[in-house]
Amino acid sequence: MRLLVMFDLPTETSLERKAYRHFRKALLNEGFLMIQYSVYVRVCVSKQSAQFIENRIAGFTPEDGLIQTLMVTEQQYNKMHFLVGESKDDVRNSAERTLIL
């Protein structure tokens, strides 16, 4: 299971830029990787764990802007097409890295 977070946050004032940096840093601390600007993804072991992470994200979202999440299966995620550019072979973004205890 993959959890994608897509966001569009305002950055016109210094307080808005600070909120943007705080949100982005919190996503990175939760184990998300940037796949595009303002699009981050994380591998989750199940739908329940993805929902748990989604609830954690709701706890540190800024007041303004737009933040969306999308849960997709590994099979759906692996069917992603690259029209321009190439996939990054980052070990942290691999389903094989998921350990189920």
Biopython code that builds the backbone (N, CA, C, O; Angstrom):
import numpy as np
from Bio.PDB.StructureBuilder import StructureBuilder

atoms = [
    (1, "MET", "N", (0.856, -1.173, 0.000)),
    (1, "MET", "CA", (0.000, 0.000, 0.000)),
    (1, "MET", "C", (0.899, 1.233, 0.000)),
    (1, "MET", "O", (1.911, 1.276, 0.700)),
    (2, "ARG", "N", (0.524, 2.220, -0.783)),
    (2, "ARG", "CA", (1.244, 3.489, -0.820)),
    (2, "ARG", "C", (0.299, 4.605, -0.405)),
    (2, "ARG", "O", (-0.877, 4.603, -0.768)),
    (3, "LEU", "N", (0.812, 5.539, 0.345)),
    (3, "LEU", "CA", (0.065, 6.739, 0.714)),
    (3, "LEU", "C", (0.738, 7.919, 0.037)),
    (3, "LEU", "O", (1.902, 8.222, 0.301)),
    (4, "LEU", "N", (-0.005, 8.582, -0.838)),
    (4, "LEU", "CA", (0.491, 9.777, -1.525)),
    (4, "LEU", "C", (-0.106, 11.004, -0.851)),
    (4, "LEU", "O", (-1.291, 11.031, -0.520)),
    (5, "VAL", "N", (0.720, 12.006, -0.656)),
    (5, "VAL", "CA", (0.271, 13.286, -0.129)),
    (5, "VAL", "C", (0.593, 14.338, -1.173)),
    (5, "VAL", "O", (1.743, 14.494, -1.584)),
    (6, "MET", "N", (-0.434, 15.055, -1.595)),
    (6, "MET", "CA", (-0.289, 16.126, -2.584)),
    (6, "MET", "C", (-0.760, 17.413, -1.931)),
    (6, "MET", "O", (-1.822, 17.453, -1.309)),
    (7, "PHE", "N", (0.029, 18.457, -2.074)),
    (7, "PHE", "CA", (-0.367, 19.696, -1.402)),
    (7, "PHE", "C", (-0.006, 20.923, -2.222)),
    (7, "PHE", "O", (0.922, 20.918, -3.031)),
    (8, "ASP", "N", (-0.771, 21.962, -1.981)),
    (8, "ASP", "CA", (-0.550, 23.269, -2.575)),
    (8, "ASP", "C", (-0.727, 24.270, -1.437)),
    (8, "ASP", "O", (-1.849, 24.598, -1.049)),
    (9, "LEU", "N", (0.382, 24.744, -0.917)),
    (9, "LEU", "CA", (0.345, 25.636, 0.233)),
    (9, "LEU", "C", (0.815, 27.031, -0.170)),
    (9, "LEU", "O", (1.731, 27.175, -0.979)),
    (10, "PRO", "N", (0.182, 28.056, 0.399)),
    (10, "PRO", "CA", (0.608, 29.426, 0.081)),
    (10, "PRO", "C", (1.986, 29.725, 0.672)),
    (10, "PRO", "O", (2.337, 29.221, 1.739)),
    (11, "THR", "N", (2.760, 30.549, -0.035)),
    (11, "THR", "CA", (4.111, 30.905, 0.435)),
    (11, "THR", "C", (4.381, 32.398, 0.218)),
    (11, "THR", "O", (5.514, 32.790, -0.065)),
    (12, "GLU", "N", (3.354, 33.218, 0.350)),
    (12, "GLU", "CA", (3.518, 34.651, 0.089)),
    (12, "GLU", "C", (4.110, 35.397, 1.274)),
    (12, "GLU", "O", (4.910, 36.313, 1.082)),
    (13, "THR", "N", (3.739, 35.028, 2.489)),
    (13, "THR", "CA", (4.248, 35.715, 3.669)),
    (13, "THR", "C", (5.276, 34.832, 4.373)),
    (13, "THR", "O", (5.389, 33.641, 4.084)),
    (14, "SER", "N", (6.014, 35.423, 5.287)),
    (14, "SER", "CA", (7.022, 34.651, 6.023)),
    (14, "SER", "C", (6.371, 33.591, 6.906)),
    (14, "SER", "O", (6.937, 32.512, 7.084)),
    (15, "LEU", "N", (5.202, 33.873, 7.457)),
    (15, "LEU", "CA", (4.508, 32.874, 8.277)),
    (15, "LEU", "C", (4.028, 31.702, 7.422)),
    (15, "LEU", "O", (4.072, 30.553, 7.862)),
    (16, "GLU", "N", (3.569, 31.990, 6.198)),
    (16, "GLU", "CA", (3.137, 30.918, 5.300)),
    (16, "GLU", "C", (4.328, 30.063, 4.862)),
    (16, "GLU", "O", (4.207, 28.842, 4.767)),
    (17, "ARG", "N", (5.463, 30.684, 4.599)),
    (17, "ARG", "CA", (6.660, 29.923, 4.225)),
    (17, "ARG", "C", (7.131, 29.060, 5.392)),
    (17, "ARG", "O", (7.589, 27.935, 5.191)),
    (18, "LYS", "N", (7.021, 29.582, 6.603)),
    (18, "LYS", "CA", (7.404, 28.815, 7.787)),
    (18, "LYS", "C", (6.485, 27.601, 7.955)),
    (18, "LYS", "O", (6.950, 26.505, 8.268)),
    (19, "ALA", "N", (5.181, 27.801, 7.747)),
    (19, "ALA", "CA", (4.225, 26.694, 7.850)),
    (19, "ALA", "C", (4.498, 25.646, 6.775)),
    (19, "ALA", "O", (4.395, 24.446, 7.032)),
    (20, "TYR", "N", (4.848, 26.101, 5.567)),
    (20, "TYR", "CA", (5.199, 25.186, 4.475)),
    (20, "TYR", "C", (6.417, 24.351, 4.849)),
    (20, "TYR", "O", (6.402, 23.130, 4.694)),
    (21, "ARG", "N", (7.468, 24.996, 5.338)),
    (21, "ARG", "CA", (8.690, 24.264, 5.723)),
    (21, "ARG", "C", (8.413, 23.273, 6.844)),
    (21, "ARG", "O", (8.921, 22.152, 6.828)),
    (22, "HIS", "N", (7.608, 23.685, 7.813)),
    (22, "HIS", "CA", (7.269, 22.806, 8.938)),
    (22, "HIS", "C", (6.508, 21.575, 8.436)),
    (22, "HIS", "O", (6.794, 20.455, 8.859)),
    (23, "PHE", "N", (5.545, 21.780, 7.541)),
    (23, "PHE", "CA", (4.764, 20.660, 7.013)),
    (23, "PHE", "C", (5.649, 19.708, 6.207)),
    (23, "PHE", "O", (5.573, 18.491, 6.377)),
    (24, "ARG", "N", (6.475, 20.256, 5.345)),
    (24, "ARG", "CA", (7.363, 19.428, 4.519)),
    (24, "ARG", "C", (8.336, 18.633, 5.389)),
    (24, "ARG", "O", (8.561, 17.447, 5.148)),
    (25, "LYS", "N", (8.905, 19.280, 6.388)),
    (25, "LYS", "CA", (9.848, 18.596, 7.284)),
    (25, "LYS", "C", (9.144, 17.494, 8.075)),
    (25, "LYS", "O", (9.719, 16.430, 8.304)),
    (26, "ALA", "N", (7.916, 17.741, 8.488)),
    (26, "ALA", "CA", (7.156, 16.720, 9.218)),
    (26, "ALA", "C", (6.865, 15.514, 8.324)),
    (26, "ALA", "O", (6.913, 14.376, 8.789)),
    (27, "LEU", "N", (6.565, 15.754, 7.048)),
    (27, "LEU", "CA", (6.359, 14.644, 6.113)),
    (27, "LEU", "C", (7.634, 13.807, 5.982)),
    (27, "LEU", "O", (7.579, 12.578, 6.005)),
    (28, "LEU", "N", (8.763, 14.469, 5.846)),
    (28, "LEU", "CA", (10.037, 13.750, 5.738)),
    (28, "LEU", "C", (10.315, 12.943, 7.001)),
    (28, "LEU", "O", (10.805, 11.816, 6.920)),
    (29, "ASN", "N", (10.008, 13.506, 8.162)),
    (29, "ASN", "CA", (10.199, 12.792, 9.423)),
    (29, "ASN", "C", (9.276, 11.585, 9.556)),
    (29, "ASN", "O", (9.587, 10.640, 10.281)),
    (30, "GLU", "N", (8.135, 11.616, 8.856)),
    (30, "GLU", "CA", (7.201, 10.484, 8.863)),
    (30, "GLU", "C", (7.612, 9.401, 7.868)),
    (30, "GLU", "O", (6.957, 8.362, 7.776)),
    (31, "GLY", "N", (8.693, 9.637, 7.123)),
    (31, "GLY", "CA", (9.185, 8.630, 6.200)),
    (31, "GLY", "C", (8.745, 8.816, 4.760)),
    (31, "GLY", "O", (8.900, 7.902, 3.950)),
    (32, "PHE", "N", (8.202, 9.972, 4.424)),
    (32, "PHE", "CA", (7.771, 10.239, 3.057)),
    (32, "PHE", "C", (8.960, 10.653, 2.199)),
    (32, "PHE", "O", (9.932, 11.228, 2.687)),
    (33, "LEU", "N", (8.856, 10.343, 0.902)),
    (33, "LEU", "CA", (9.857, 10.734, -0.085)),
    (33, "LEU", "C", (9.190, 11.593, -1.147)),
    (33, "LEU", "O", (8.048, 11.340, -1.533)),
    (34, "MET", "N", (9.897, 12.600, -1.614)),
    (34, "MET", "CA", (9.356, 13.463, -2.648)),
    (34, "MET", "C", (9.479, 12.762, -3.995)),
    (34, "MET", "O", (10.571, 12.349, -4.386)),
    (35, "ILE", "N", (8.354, 12.627, -4.710)),
    (35, "ILE", "CA", (8.410, 12.073, -6.064)),
    (35, "ILE", "C", (8.228, 13.175, -7.105)),
    (35, "ILE", "O", (8.607, 13.003, -8.263)),
    (36, "GLN", "N", (7.652, 14.300, -6.701)),
    (36, "GLN", "CA", (7.555, 15.518, -7.499)),
    (36, "GLN", "C", (7.417, 16.659, -6.505)),
    (36, "GLN", "O", (7.173, 16.434, -5.319)),
    (37, "TYR", "N", (7.575, 17.886, -6.994)),
    (37, "TYR", "CA", (7.349, 19.016, -6.096)),
    (37, "TYR", "C", (5.925, 18.935, -5.553)),
    (37, "TYR", "O", (4.966, 18.810, -6.314)),
    (38, "SER", "N", (5.803, 19.005, -4.251)),
    (38, "SER", "CA", (4.516, 18.964, -3.551)),
    (38, "SER", "C", (3.777, 17.638, -3.693)),
    (38, "SER", "O", (2.570, 17.587, -3.456)),
    (39, "VAL", "N", (4.469, 16.564, -4.073)),
    (39, "VAL", "CA", (3.885, 15.222, -4.105)),
    (39, "VAL", "C", (4.855, 14.291, -3.389)),
    (39, "VAL", "O", (5.992, 14.107, -3.822)),
    (40, "TYR", "N", (4.396, 13.712, -2.298)),
    (40, "TYR", "CA", (5.236, 12.838, -1.479)),
    (40, "TYR", "C", (4.556, 11.481, -1.343)),
    (40, "TYR", "O", (3.330, 11.390, -1.392)),
    (41, "VAL", "N", (5.349, 10.433, -1.174)),
    (41, "VAL", "CA", (4.817, 9.076, -1.091)),
    (41, "VAL", "C", (5.527, 8.316, 0.028)),
    (41, "VAL", "O", (6.684, 8.576, 0.358)),
    (42, "ARG", "N", (4.787, 7.374, 0.592)),
    (42, "ARG", "CA", (5.343, 6.510, 1.631)),
    (42, "ARG", "C", (4.766, 5.109, 1.465)),
    (42, "ARG", "O", (3.592, 4.950, 1.133)),
    (43, "VAL", "N", (5.599, 4.094, 1.697)),
    (43, "VAL", "CA", (5.155, 2.702, 1.693)),
    (43, "VAL", "C", (4.523, 2.415, 3.047)),
    (43, "VAL", "O", (5.089, 2.751, 4.088)),
    (44, "CYS", "N", (3.343, 1.791, 3.030)),
    (44, "CYS", "CA", (2.659, 1.379, 4.257)),
    (44, "CYS", "C", (2.355, -0.112, 4.153)),
    (44, "CYS", "O", (2.134, -0.624, 3.056)),
    (45, "VAL", "N", (2.343, -0.803, 5.276)),
    (45, "VAL", "CA", (2.145, -2.252, 5.246)),
    (45, "VAL", "C", (0.697, -2.645, 5.027)),
    (45, "VAL", "O", (0.426, -3.746, 4.549)),
    (46, "SER", "N", (-0.244, -1.769, 5.366)),
    (46, "SER", "CA", (-1.656, -2.103, 5.219)),
    (46, "SER", "C", (-2.474, -0.820, 5.104)),
    (46, "SER", "O", (-1.963, 0.286, 5.283)),
    (47, "LYS", "N", (-3.746, -0.999, 4.803)),
    (47, "LYS", "CA", (-4.646, 0.153, 4.718)),
    (47, "LYS", "C", (-4.803, 0.809, 6.088)),
    (47, "LYS", "O", (-4.907, 2.031, 6.189)),
    (48, "GLN", "N", (-4.819, -0.006, 7.136)),
    (48, "GLN", "CA", (-4.939, 0.534, 8.489)),
    (48, "GLN", "C", (-3.742, 1.402, 8.863)),
    (48, "GLN", "O", (-3.905, 2.460, 9.472)),
    (49, "SER", "N", (-2.543, 0.960, 8.501)),
    (49, "SER", "CA", (-1.370, 1.765, 8.810)),
    (49, "SER", "C", (-1.365, 3.044, 7.982)),
    (49, "SER", "O", (-0.919, 4.086, 8.463)),
    (50, "ALA", "N", (-1.855, 2.982, 6.742)),
    (50, "ALA", "CA", (-1.958, 4.182, 5.907)),
    (50, "ALA", "C", (-2.948, 5.162, 6.524)),
    (50, "ALA", "O", (-2.700, 6.367, 6.534)),
    (51, "GLN", "N", (-4.066, 4.659, 7.038)),
    (51, "GLN", "CA", (-5.038, 5.526, 7.701)),
    (51, "GLN", "C", (-4.456, 6.130, 8.974)),
    (51, "GLN", "O", (-4.728, 7.287, 9.292)),
    (52, "PHE", "N", (-3.662, 5.359, 9.698)),
    (52, "PHE", "CA", (-3.003, 5.865, 10.907)),
    (52, "PHE", "C", (-2.065, 7.020, 10.561)),
    (52, "PHE", "O", (-2.075, 8.055, 11.227)),
    (53, "ILE", "N", (-1.252, 6.840, 9.514)),
    (53, "ILE", "CA", (-0.337, 7.898, 9.083)),
    (53, "ILE", "C", (-1.121, 9.112, 8.605)),
    (53, "ILE", "O", (-0.734, 10.248, 8.877)),
    (54, "GLU", "N", (-2.221, 8.881, 7.893)),
    (54, "GLU", "CA", (-3.063, 9.979, 7.424)),
    (54, "GLU", "C", (-3.600, 10.795, 8.602)),
    (54, "GLU", "O", (-3.652, 12.023, 8.536)),
    (55, "ASN", "N", (-3.994, 10.119, 9.669)),
    (55, "ASN", "CA", (-4.466, 10.813, 10.871)),
    (55, "ASN", "C", (-3.341, 11.609, 11.526)),
    (55, "ASN", "O", (-3.568, 12.703, 12.041)),
    (56, "ARG", "N", (-2.126, 11.058, 11.508)),
    (56, "ARG", "CA", (-0.977, 11.792, 12.066)),
    (56, "ARG", "C", (-0.708, 13.055, 11.253)),
    (56, "ARG", "O", (-0.406, 14.107, 11.816)),
    (57, "ILE", "N", (-0.818, 12.948, 9.926)),
    (57, "ILE", "CA", (-0.607, 14.110, 9.062)),
    (57, "ILE", "C", (-1.636, 15.191, 9.368)),
    (57, "ILE", "O", (-1.314, 16.379, 9.392)),
    (58, "ALA", "N", (-2.870, 14.771, 9.602)),
    (58, "ALA", "CA", (-3.927, 15.741, 9.922)),
    (58, "ALA", "C", (-3.585, 16.549, 11.173)),
    (58, "ALA", "O", (-4.089, 17.657, 11.357)),
    (59, "GLY", "N", (-2.740, 16.002, 12.021)),
    (59, "GLY", "CA", (-2.347, 16.700, 13.249)),
    (59, "GLY", "C", (-1.343, 17.815, 13.040)),
    (59, "GLY", "O", (-1.199, 18.669, 13.915)),
    (60, "PHE", "N", (-0.639, 17.842, 11.911)),
    (60, "PHE", "CA", (0.344, 18.908, 11.703)),
    (60, "PHE", "C", (0.126, 19.679, 10.402)),
    (60, "PHE", "O", (1.063, 20.286, 9.884)),
    (61, "THR", "N", (-1.085, 19.663, 9.874)),
    (61, "THR", "CA", (-1.364, 20.423, 8.657)),
    (61, "THR", "C", (-1.507, 21.911, 8.963)),
    (61, "THR", "O", (-2.036, 22.276, 10.014)),
    (62, "PRO", "N", (-1.043, 22.773, 8.062)),
    (62, "PRO", "CA", (-1.236, 24.214, 8.250)),
    (62, "PRO", "C", (-2.701, 24.592, 8.048)),
    (62, "PRO", "O", (-3.493, 23.808, 7.526)),
    (63, "GLU", "N", (-3.040, 25.786, 8.464)),
    (63, "GLU", "CA", (-4.427, 26.227, 8.395)),
    (63, "GLU", "C", (-4.877, 26.530, 6.966)),
    (63, "GLU", "O", (-6.035, 26.288, 6.627)),
    (64, "ASP", "N", (-3.995, 27.049, 6.132)),
    (64, "ASP", "CA", (-4.359, 27.459, 4.778)),
    (64, "ASP", "C", (-3.793, 26.492, 3.754)),
    (64, "ASP", "O", (-2.875, 25.723, 4.043)),
    (65, "GLY", "N", (-4.351, 26.541, 2.559)),
    (65, "GLY", "CA", (-3.851, 25.732, 1.462)),
    (65, "GLY", "C", (-4.728, 24.530, 1.196)),
    (65, "GLY", "O", (-5.836, 24.416, 1.719)),
    (66, "LEU", "N", (-4.213, 23.637, 0.372)),
    (66, "LEU", "CA", (-4.926, 22.426, -0.013)),
    (66, "LEU", "C", (-3.984, 21.235, 0.178)),
    (66, "LEU", "O", (-2.870, 21.222, -0.347)),
    (67, "ILE", "N", (-4.443, 20.245, 0.929)),
    (67, "ILE", "CA", (-3.661, 19.024, 1.170)),
    (67, "ILE", "C", (-4.583, 17.846, 0.904)),
    (67, "ILE", "O", (-5.673, 17.754, 1.469)),
    (68, "GLN", "N", (-4.131, 16.939, 0.032)),
    (68, "GLN", "CA", (-4.920, 15.763, -0.318)),
    (68, "GLN", "C", (-4.073, 14.518, -0.134)),
    (68, "GLN", "O", (-2.854, 14.552, -0.300)),
    (69, "THR", "N", (-4.734, 13.409, 0.212)),
    (69, "THR", "CA", (-4.046, 12.124, 0.305)),
    (69, "THR", "C", (-4.735, 11.129, -0.606)),
    (69, "THR", "O", (-5.918, 11.260, -0.917)),
    (70, "LEU", "N", (-3.978, 10.138, -1.026)),
    (70, "LEU", "CA", (-4.502, 9.089, -1.892)),
    (70, "LEU", "C", (-3.817, 7.783, -1.523)),
    (70, "LEU", "O", (-2.588, 7.709, -1.486)),
    (71, "MET", "N", (-4.615, 6.747, -1.247)),
    (71, "MET", "CA", (-4.081, 5.425, -0.952)),
    (71, "MET", "C", (-4.192, 4.571, -2.205)),
    (71, "MET", "O", (-5.269, 4.454, -2.789)),
    (72, "VAL", "N", (-3.081, 3.976, -2.618)),
    (72, "VAL", "CA", (-3.080, 3.080, -3.776)),
    (72, "VAL", "C", (-2.325, 1.810, -3.408)),
    (72, "VAL", "O", (-1.448, 1.817, -2.544)),
    (73, "THR", "N", (-2.682, 0.730, -4.074)),
    (73, "THR", "CA", (-1.985, -0.532, -3.833)),
    (73, "THR", "C", (-0.639, -0.505, -4.543)),
    (73, "THR", "O", (-0.388, 0.349, -5.394)),
    (74, "GLU", "N", (0.217, -1.444, -4.186)),
    (74, "GLU", "CA", (1.523, -1.558, -4.847)),
    (74, "GLU", "C", (1.347, -1.823, -6.339)),
    (74, "GLU", "O", (2.077, -1.275, -7.165)),
    (75, "GLN", "N", (0.378, -2.663, -6.674)),
    (75, "GLN", "CA", (0.133, -2.989, -8.077)),
    (75, "GLN", "C", (-0.270, -1.734, -8.856)),
    (75, "GLN", "O", (0.203, -1.522, -9.972)),
    (76, "GLN", "N", (-1.136, -0.907, -8.277)),
    (76, "GLN", "CA", (-1.541, 0.334, -8.937)),
    (76, "GLN", "C", (-0.358, 1.293, -9.054)),
    (76, "GLN", "O", (-0.168, 1.928, -10.091)),
    (77, "TYR", "N", (0.423, 1.393, -8.001)),
    (77, "TYR", "CA", (1.566, 2.305, -7.989)),
    (77, "TYR", "C", (2.603, 1.890, -9.042)),
    (77, "TYR", "O", (3.189, 2.741, -9.711)),
    (78, "ASN", "N", (2.821, 0.593, -9.180)),
    (78, "ASN", "CA", (3.811, 0.101, -10.137)),
    (78, "ASN", "C", (3.370, 0.249, -11.590)),
    (78, "ASN", "O", (4.183, 0.095, -12.501)),
    (79, "LYS", "N", (2.100, 0.542, -11.812)),
    (79, "LYS", "CA", (1.609, 0.782, -13.173)),
    (79, "LYS", "C", (1.767, 2.242, -13.590)),
    (79, "LYS", "O", (1.266, 2.644, -14.640)),
    (80, "MET", "N", (2.457, 3.035, -12.775)),
    (80, "MET", "CA", (2.689, 4.436, -13.102)),
    (80, "MET", "C", (3.524, 4.525, -14.379)),
    (80, "MET", "O", (4.503, 3.796, -14.540)),
    (81, "HIS", "N", (3.136, 5.406, -15.267)),
    (81, "HIS", "CA", (3.851, 5.608, -16.528)),
    (81, "HIS", "C", (4.676, 6.887, -16.442)),
    (81, "HIS", "O", (4.225, 7.890, -15.889)),
    (82, "PHE", "N", (5.861, 6.844, -16.980)),
    (82, "PHE", "CA", (6.733, 8.012, -17.036)),
    (82, "PHE", "C", (6.740, 8.529, -18.472)),
    (82, "PHE", "O", (7.320, 7.896, -19.355)),
    (83, "LEU", "N", (6.108, 9.661, -18.709)),
    (83, "LEU", "CA", (6.051, 10.231, -20.047)),
    (83, "LEU", "C", (7.336, 10.982, -20.375)),
    (83, "LEU", "O", (7.804, 10.959, -21.513)),
    (84, "VAL", "N", (7.896, 11.639, -19.383)),
    (84, "VAL", "CA", (9.183, 12.331, -19.516)),
    (84, "VAL", "C", (9.948, 12.059, -18.236)),
    (84, "VAL", "O", (9.371, 12.116, -17.150)),
    (85, "GLY", "N", (11.228, 11.767, -18.341)),
    (85, "GLY", "CA", (12.035, 11.481, -17.158)),
    (85, "GLY", "C", (12.043, 9.991, -16.861)),
    (85, "GLY", "O", (11.433, 9.188, -17.567)),
    (86, "GLU", "N", (12.755, 9.646, -15.793)),
    (86, "GLU", "CA", (12.918, 8.247, -15.421)),
    (86, "GLU", "C", (12.651, 8.048, -13.941)),
    (86, "GLU", "O", (12.751, 8.979, -13.142)),
    (87, "SER", "N", (12.316, 6.840, -13.599)),
    (87, "SER", "CA", (12.103, 6.467, -12.212)),
    (87, "SER", "C", (13.427, 6.474, -11.465)),
    (87, "SER", "O", (14.463, 6.115, -12.024)),
    (88, "LYS", "N", (13.392, 6.884, -10.203)),
    (88, "LYS", "CA", (14.587, 6.840, -9.365)),
    (88, "LYS", "C", (14.603, 5.510, -8.625)),
    (88, "LYS", "O", (13.597, 5.108, -8.039)),
    (89, "ASP", "N", (15.718, 4.842, -8.651)),
    (89, "ASP", "CA", (15.860, 3.561, -7.968)),
    (89, "ASP", "C", (16.332, 3.776, -6.534)),
    (89, "ASP", "O", (17.430, 3.365, -6.159)),
    (90, "ASP", "N", (15.494, 4.421, -5.750)),
    (90, "ASP", "CA", (15.806, 4.707, -4.358)),
    (90, "ASP", "C", (15.332, 3.537, -3.503)),
    (90, "ASP", "O", (14.151, 3.190, -3.537)),
    (91, "VAL", "N", (16.222, 2.934, -2.747)),
    (91, "VAL", "CA", (15.899, 1.774, -1.921)),
    (91, "VAL", "C", (14.809, 2.118, -0.907)),
    (91, "VAL", "O", (13.986, 1.266, -0.570)),
    (92, "ARG", "N", (14.799, 3.346, -0.425)),
    (92, "ARG", "CA", (13.795, 3.731, 0.563)),
    (92, "ARG", "C", (12.392, 3.750, -0.022)),
    (92, "ARG", "O", (11.413, 3.692, 0.723)),
    (93, "ASN", "N", (12.278, 3.831, -1.337)),
    (93, "ASN", "CA", (10.979, 3.893, -1.997)),
    (93, "ASN", "C", (10.602, 2.546, -2.599)),
    (93, "ASN", "O", (9.895, 2.495, -3.605)),
    (94, "SER", "N", (11.056, 1.474, -2.005)),
    (94, "SER", "CA", (10.849, 0.137, -2.543)),
    (94, "SER", "C", (9.958, -0.679, -1.615)),
    (94, "SER", "O", (10.101, -0.620, -0.394)),
    (95, "ALA", "N", (9.045, -1.437, -2.199)),
    (95, "ALA", "CA", (8.154, -2.290, -1.398)),
    (95, "ALA", "C", (8.926, -3.428, -0.737)),
    (95, "ALA", "O", (8.499, -3.942, 0.297)),
    (96, "GLU", "N", (10.068, -3.833, -1.326)),
    (96, "GLU", "CA", (10.853, -4.916, -0.732)),
    (96, "GLU", "C", (11.401, -4.529, 0.634)),
    (96, "GLU", "O", (11.751, -5.391, 1.440)),
    (97, "ARG", "N", (11.471, -3.253, 0.882)),
    (97, "ARG", "CA", (12.004, -2.747, 2.150)),
    (97, "ARG", "C", (11.015, -2.914, 3.305)),
    (97, "ARG", "O", (11.403, -2.832, 4.470)),
    (98, "THR", "N", (9.749, -3.146, 2.989)),
    (98, "THR", "CA", (8.707, -3.287, 4.004)),
    (98, "THR", "C", (8.872, -4.602, 4.742)),
    (98, "THR", "O", (8.964, -5.665, 4.129)),
    (99, "LEU", "N", (8.910, -4.522, 6.055)),
    (99, "LEU", "CA", (9.067, -5.704, 6.890)),
    (99, "LEU", "C", (7.795, -5.868, 7.715)),
    (99, "LEU", "O", (7.404, -4.958, 8.447)),
    (100, "ILE", "N", (7.154, -7.017, 7.596)),
    (100, "ILE", "CA", (5.932, -7.300, 8.351)),
    (100, "ILE", "C", (6.283, -8.270, 9.467)),
    (100, "ILE", "O", (6.776, -9.370, 9.218)),
    (101, "LEU", "N", (6.026, -7.853, 10.684)),
    (101, "LEU", "CA", (6.322, -8.697, 11.861)),
    (101, "LEU", "C", (5.083, -9.413, 12.347)),
    (101, "LEU", "O", (5.145, -10.161, 13.323)),
]
sb = StructureBuilder()
sb.init_structure("model")
sb.init_model(0)
sb.init_chain("A")
sb.init_seg("    ")
for serial, (resi, resn, name, xyz) in enumerate(atoms, 1):
    if name == "N":
        sb.init_residue(resn, " ", resi, " ")
    sb.init_atom(name, np.array(xyz, "f"), 0.0, 1.0, " ", f" {name:<3s}", serial, name[0])
structure = sb.get_structure()
